[in-house]
Amino acid sequence: MQTVRYIITGGPGSGKSTLLDALGKRGYRCFEEVSRRLIKEQARLPNGIMPWNDLPAFAELAVDAMVEQYHISCEAGGVCFFDRAIPDVFGYLRNSNIAVPVKYRKLLMGCCFQQDVFILPPWSDIFEQDSERPQTYEESVSLYRALCDAYLECGFRLHHVPRGSVEERVECIVSLVAG
């Protein structure tokens, strides 16, 4: 069975993880956000690399983990959803006025994602900061804009998932995937 890969993106605290959990409960293969996992792992190390201290080094870790996820998905078959992908790194770097390394673009070109990307808008009602998400709501809005630009520049088509219940958001995505 062929693997069909969709990306779900958006600024921090827009409901991506909750949405992916719901898609997983519907039987879809979902890949977690690598950044949250990496932050937890790096926090346990004496000189861990954190995005707010060394974004370029953290970006390298994130891209490596995203490429690994992509390769794992090759065995999955069927429809898969990713909580962020390599273009997210482009958006985060650009939002901090850091150039995107050419090798990241080459790595993205080696990945076969659907051109349709689901993006969740900033949503102050559900936004929460935590130890892996120290950004303010205003920073989340800025990142959202940078992510829109990054995905469009990479040739993806953005589908804005409206605010609503988790079930409404799932239906929005499933209807496009099934259609």
BELTA-V46967 format. One line per field, one symbol per residue. burial: + if it has 16 or more other ideal C-beta (glycine too) atoms within 10 Angstrom, else -. Layout:
burial->???
This chain:
burial->---+++++++++++++--++-++----+++++++++-++--+------+++---+--++++++-+++-++--+-----+++++++++++++++++----++--+--++--+-++--++++-++---+----++-+-+-++++++-+++-++--+-+----+-------++-++---+--
